[in-house]
Amino acid sequence: MKLNTQHFRNDFLAGLVVFLVALPLCLGIAVASGAPPFAGIITGILGAAGLIAIVLVAITTLGFGNFLLAIMIAGAFQLILGFAKAGTISSYFPSGVIEGMLTAIGIIIIKKELPHAIGYDKEHEGDFFSYELTDAADKGFFGEIIHSFNFAHVGAIIVTIISIIILVAFNKVPALKKIKVLPGALVVVIVGIVINEIFKSVSPSLQIANEHLVQLPTASSASEFFGQFTFPDFSGFTNPAVWITAATIAAVASIETLLCLEAGDKMDPMKRFSSANTELKAQGVGNILAGLLGGLPMTSVIVRTTANVNAGARTKLSAIIHGAFLLIAVILIPGLLNKMPMACLAAILIMIGLKLASPKVFKHMWKAGKYQFIPFIVTVVAVVATDLLKGVGIGLLVSVFFILKGNMRLAYFFKKEEHHEGETIHIDLAQEVSFLNKAAIKQTLAHLPQNSKVVIDAANTVYIDYDVLELIRDFCNHGSKDKNISVTLRNFKPGYKMQALHVHSEKDLIIQTANNEYSNRANKPVSTP
């Protein structure tokens, strides 16, 4: 694997921010799962831990040793899925559903973090779909927030307010935005520690108690540190329950990862395409190592992905750096990290939640039309009311209903040939192009040769789905530049608003403008010239 160090500063600072976010999540997931806290740190170093509900049941029924063996087997399953190219399923998730999932996660993050923000930390951090595992489930979705006000702490509230002010300032004040070497999240943590130390000396009643601080496991010696590692019980290899658990972990982790991968691609400011199959292979290797070293199952976590994007990460190097920070922290400075108020980290996560669930997202999806907005809002409500997989499944059913309603009598045709560098390639779109065709088009655009010319012709189309239009826009504005591909769009209806797309030459611009004017004079699909 070749790493790009061109954006090292951006990736280094992003890795530091994600480390601050990941630390309490790793510990919270481990504690809520009934596993040793150190197990969460191990998986955090390798990737990102998750799947609390499955882990809690598995550890209880199998024992920790057999459970670790199940993680290793799950990793092997994911490797097989990656080599079998099962990751292409991610291209079939409509953008309305993905946007709905992200918005719902933002809402849940805010709900989960508000109690921490006011100093009530009974409910652990960790998986943002685990709130039903605590007595909070008996209080309803907003019940835990209301209940937490009975335990509000003035010192924690002060730290939260100051932290949010700092984060907003680093996002809005031009002078602070220019400070690239000092992320706002790091300033928040430093200020939070300093404020609490001042409280200890000046006003003990405002001091944030130890149970409301980060609680990283500490070791007084090297032998004690290595003693925290646990190894799998290979005698459970013939136990059917181990294999069933492994298959469950592999299936759920893979689906969640593919969902998060597609969502991460949508958030990427550079609009790059991630390889889902490579991700499954990498996660398979990660889970084999996690099980071998005594960690928890590894999966993609959208909270870390969002923090990574917001912090300005550019390459995969930021993920490696954040894992290195976790390893260094747990070895060298656990005492310092244990001075961090949970209120600081709650403020960081609340700001991430507000970005994911911004009113701008609702406005954008409303303008996209009812066929996008209805699946979007259904997914938001379903994910918040149930969990990630069920909510996305409900959203997908609604999306499929709308697509099938308009497409069940119309076929899709895609012209595909063997192409070589420098030649002109013609892609003719069929009568109906739905999100079900997104994977094939995405694959074709991704494999176009460098320095070629491509003509995408919509002369025969009656309808092109929003997802496909968005894919073509991203390719014209970003993907084609990377491979120096000249793109010409022909006969796209004015309603698709493709006129403002990037084109690579004056000739292409003339062709595109002429075709737009030609389409404007027609009230029905234009036949191929």
N, C-alpha and C positions, 0 to 999 in steps of 0.2 A: 504494500500500500504506500503510494507516494503522497506525502503531505505537502500542501502549499503553504509556505511560510511568508508569502507576500503580504498577508494581512495579519502578521503575528501580533502586533499591538492590539488590534481590535479583538482578535481571538483570545488573547491573554486576559484582557479586561473583562470580556464576556464570560470566560471561564471562571474568573474570580466571583462575578455576580451570581452565576449559576451555582457555584459552590456554596455561597451564603444561603441561597434558597434551598438547595438540596440537603444540606446538613440536617435541619429539623425534620424534613420529610422522610429521610432515611431512618432516623431514630423513631419517628412516629409510626411508620409502617411496621417496623420490627416489633415495637411494644404492642401495637394494636393486633398484630398477628400472633402474639404469644411466643415470639422468637427472641433470642438474645439481642440487645441493642447493637452489638458489634456485627451481627449478621446483616443488618441494614446498611452499615457502613461499607462492608465488603462489596455488596451489590452496587452501592452508590459509586464506589471507585471503578467498578467494571462497566456500569451503565446506569440504570434507574430501576429501583425496586417498585413493585406494585402487587396487585391481586390479593388484597388483605383477606377477603371472604374465603377464597379457596385455600390460602395458606393456613388460616386459623383452623379450618376443619381438618386439613391434611395433617398438620402437626399433632392435633389431638388424637386422630385415629391411627396414624402410622408411627408416631414417634419421630423425633427430629432427625435421627440417622437415616431411617428409611425415606423420610421426606427429602433429604438432600440427594439421595439416589434418584428419586423421582424427578428432581430438577435436572440432573444430568441427562436422564433419558429424554426428558422434554426438549432439552437442547439438541439432542441427536435428531429428534423428530423435526425440529425447526430447520436443521441443516438439510434434511431430506426435502422438506417443503421448498427451501430456497433453490436447491439444485433442480427440483421439479418445476421451477418457475411458477409456483403458486401465488407469488406476490402480485401478479398482474390483476388480481381481483380488486386491488385498491383503486384502479382507474374507473371502476364501475360505481363508485360512490358519488352521487350528484353533489354539486357545489352547495345547493340549498341545505342539504342534510349536513354537510361538513360545517358550514357556517352556523347552523343550528346547534351542532354539537359543541363548537367552540364557545358560542354565546352561553349555552347552558353551563358549561364548565366555569365560565367567568362568574355566573350567578352563584354557583355552588361554592366557588373559592371565597367569594365575599361572605357568603353565609357562614362558611366554616371558620373564617378568620376573624370575624367581628368579636366573638367571645375572647379570643386571644388578645385582640386589640385593647380590650378593656380590663385584661388581667385575670380572665377565667380560663384555666388551662386543663380542666378535667378531661375534655375530649381531645384526644391526641391529634397531632397533625397527620400527615401521611396521605393515604389514598383518599381523594376527594369524593369518593362514592361509598365511604365506609360509615357514614353517620348513622346508618341503621343498626350498626353493631353496638351502639351505646344506648343508654337510657334516653338519649335525645329523641329516639324514634317514637317514644311514647308521648312526646311533647309536640309532635308535628314539625313541619319544616322550619317555621319561625319560632317554635317553642324554645329551642335551645338558646337562641339569641335573647329572647325575653327573660328566660330563666337566668342567664349569665349576668344580667344587670343586678341581681341580688348579691353578686360577689365582685362587683366592679371595684377596681383599685385606682385611686387618684394618680399615683405615680406611673402606673402603666398607661393610663389615658394620656397623661402629659407627654410621655415618650412617643406614643402613637401619633399624637397631633403634630409634634415637632418633626417626626419622621416623615409624615405625609407632606408637610410644608417643604421639607428639604427635597423630596422626590419631585414634587410639582415644580419647584424652583429650578431643578436641574433639567426639567423637560421644557420649561417655558422661558426662563431668563437667558437671553442670548450670550451674556458673558460666561455664565455657568455651562451652557451647552458646548462652548468652545473648549472647556477643560476635558480633554480626552483621556488624560492619564489618571483621572480620579472619578470612578463611577459614583453616581448618586447613592446606590445601594450600599457601597462601602462606607461612604460618609455617614449614612444613617446608622450603620452598626457601630461605628466608632463613637458617634455622638451619643447613641443609646447607652453604651458602656460607661462613657464619661458622666452622663447625667445620673445614672444609677449610683456610681461611686460618690458623686456629690451628695446625693440623697442620704447615703450611708453616714456621711460626716455632718451634714447640716440639718437634715430633717429625717430621722429614722422612720417616722410614720409613713413617709413617701417611698421608702426603700422597697424595691421589687424583690420579693423573697426568692429563695433558690428554686422552689418548685415552678416558678414562672420564668426561669432562665433556661437556656439550652443545657441539656444534661448529656454530655458526651462521655462514653465510658473511658476511664483512665487506667493506666497501668504504671506501676512504680518501677518496673524492671523489664528487661528484654524478655526474660522467660515468662513473666506474667502477661506481656503483650502477646507473644506467640501462643500462650495457653488459651487465648480467647478463640482461636481457630478450632472448628469442629469438622470432622471428616465423615463422609457418608458410610452407611452400613451396607456393604456390598452383599451381605448375606440375604438381603431382601430382594435380590434380583429375581428370584422365582416367585415372589409374592404378587398375585394378580392385582391387588389393590394399589400397589406401587405403580404398575403400568397404567391403570385407569387414571390415577392422579396425574401421571406424566402426560397422558394424552389430553387430559382436561387443561392442564397448565399450558401445553403447547398450543392448543386450539384457541383458548381465550387470549393468551399473550400475543399470539400472532395476529388475531383480528384487531385487538386494541392497537397494536403496533402499526398495522396497515392504515387504520383510521387516523392515527396521530401523524403518520408519514404524509398522508394526503393533505391533512390540515397544515402541517409544517410547510409543505410546498406552496400552499396558498398564502401563507404569511411571509414567505421569503421575498424580500424586496427585489432580489435579482431574478425571480421567477424561474428558478432552475428545476429540473426534474430529478427526483431521487430514484434510485434503483430499489424497488421493493424487494426483489429477490436477493440483492446484496445485503439488504437490511435483515432479512430473515436468516441468512447465513451467519452474519455477524452476531446476531442475537443468539443463534444456536450455539456458537462458540462461547459466547459470554455466559450462557446458562450452564454449559458444561463446566466452565471454570467456577461459576458461583456455587454450584452444587458440590464441587470438589473441595472448595475452601471453606464451606460452611456459611454461604450467603443465602439470599432469598431469590425467588424467581425474578428475572429481569424482563422489563418491557419498556416500550416508549412511553414517556409521560409528558403530556402536552403542557403542563405547568413549566417544566424545565425548558421545553422547546420554546415557549413564548418568552420566558426570561432570557433565553439565549438570543433570540431574534431582537428583542427590545434592547438588549445590551450591545448590539452592533456586531455580533459574530458573523464571520464571512465563510469559514470553512470548518471541517470536522475537527480541526486542531483544538477548537475551544472545548469540545467534549473531553478530549484527552487531558487538557489542562485542568479542567474542573475535577476530574478524577484524581489527578496528581495533587491538587490542593487538599482534597479530602484525605489522601494518604498521609501527606505531610502534617496536616492538622492533627490527625488522630495519634500520630507518633510524637510530635514535638510540642504542640501548644494546646493540649486538651483543656488545661486550666484556664487559659485566656478565653477560649471559645465558650467555656461554661459561664462566663460573665455576661454573655449576650442575652438581653431581654427578648423573650418571645414576642413582645409587642413590636419590636423593630422589624422582625421578620414578617409579622402579621401585616404591618403597613406596606412592606414591599409586595406581598402577595395580593393584598387588596387592590393596589394600583394595577397589578397584572390582571386581576379580575375585572376591574373597570375598563381596561383596554379591550379585553375580550368581549365584554357585554356592553360596549359603548352604544348609546342611542344612534350613532351614525350607522352602525351595522343594521339596525332595524329599518332605518330610513333607506339605506342602500337596497336592502332586500325588497322593500315595499315598491320601490321604483322599478325593480327588475320584473315585476308582474306577478299575477296571482299564482302562476305555475311554479314560481320560485318561492314566493312568500309563504304560501300555505304549507308546503313541506318543511320550510325553515321554522316556522312558528310551532308546528306540530312536534318537530324534533326537539326544540327548546323545552317545551312543556313536558314531553315524554321523558327526556333525559333527567330533568330536574325531579320529576315525580317518581321515576323508577331507578334506572342506572344507565351507564354508558351504552352497553350492548343492546339492552332492550329498547332504549330510547332511539338509538340509531336504526334499529330494525323496524320500529314503527314508522320513523321518518322515511325509510326506504320503501316501505309498502305504499305510503301515500304518494311518493314520487313515481313509483312504477305505475300506480293507478292512473295518474295524469298522463304519463307517457303512453301507456297502452291505449288509453282512450283516444288519443290522436294518431297513433301509429300502427294499430293492429292490421290495417289493410294495405299499408304501404311498405315497400321493400327498401333496402339500403344497398347502394352500389358504390364500390370504391375501386378505382382503377389503380392497380399496383403492378409494377414491372421491376426488372433489374435495372438499376441506374448507376451511372459512373460520374466521376468528378468532372464538372465543367459543362455538362449537357443540360438541356431544358426539360424539366419534368412537369407533366400535366396531371393534376389531381382533380377529377370531376366528382362533385358531390351529387348524391341521388336526390329523389323527391323529398324524402323525409330523413333528416339526420338527427338522431336523438342522443341522449347521454349514453345509451347502450353502445353507440358507435365510437365513443370517446377513446376507449382503449386502443382500437385499431388505428385511429387517426394519430393519436399521441405516439404510438410505436412507429408509424411511418415517418412522421415529422422528425422524430429523434434520430432516425437512421438515414436521413437524407445526406448525400455526400457533400463534402466541403466545396466551396466555390461554384456551386451549381445554381441554376435558375429554376424556380418553381412557380407554376401558374395554378392557382386554386380557383376553379370555375364553379360558380353556383347557378349556372344558367338553368339547370333542370330542377332546382329545388323549390319546394313549396314552403318548407319549414326547416329551420336549423335551430337546434336546441341552444339555450343560453350557455351551457357548459362547453359545447363545441366552439361557439363563437369566442368565448373567453380563452379557450385553448389556442385558437388561431391568432387572436390578438397578442397573447403572450409570446407566441412563436415569432410573429412579425416584429414585435418591439424588442424582444430580448434574445430568444433562442437562435434566430437566424443570424444575428450579429456575430455570435460566437463562432459560427462556421462560415461566415462570409457568404451567406446564401441570399440571392436576390429574389424577392417575393413580389408577385403580381396577383392582385385579387380581381376577379372578373364577375360581373353580374350579381353582386351582393345587393340585396334590397336596401334602400335608404334607411328603412326602419331598423336595420341591424347596426347602424351607426359605425360602420367600418371605415368611413372616409378618412378619419383622423389617424389611421395606422401609419407606422413607419414604413417607408418604401426606400429602396436602395439606389434608385437612379432616377434622373429626370424622365427618361423614357417610360419607366414603370409608372411614374406619377401621372403622365399624360394618358397612358392606357387605363389606369385606374379611374381617373376623372371622367374620361370618355364613357367608360362602362357604367359609371354611376349615373351620368346624365341619360344614357340609353335606358337604364333600368327605371329611372324616374318617369319616363314616358309610357311605361308599360304597367298594366294593372294585373298582369298574370305572369307566371314564370317565363323568362326569356329563353328561347331555344338556343342551342349551341350554334355559334356562327359557323 
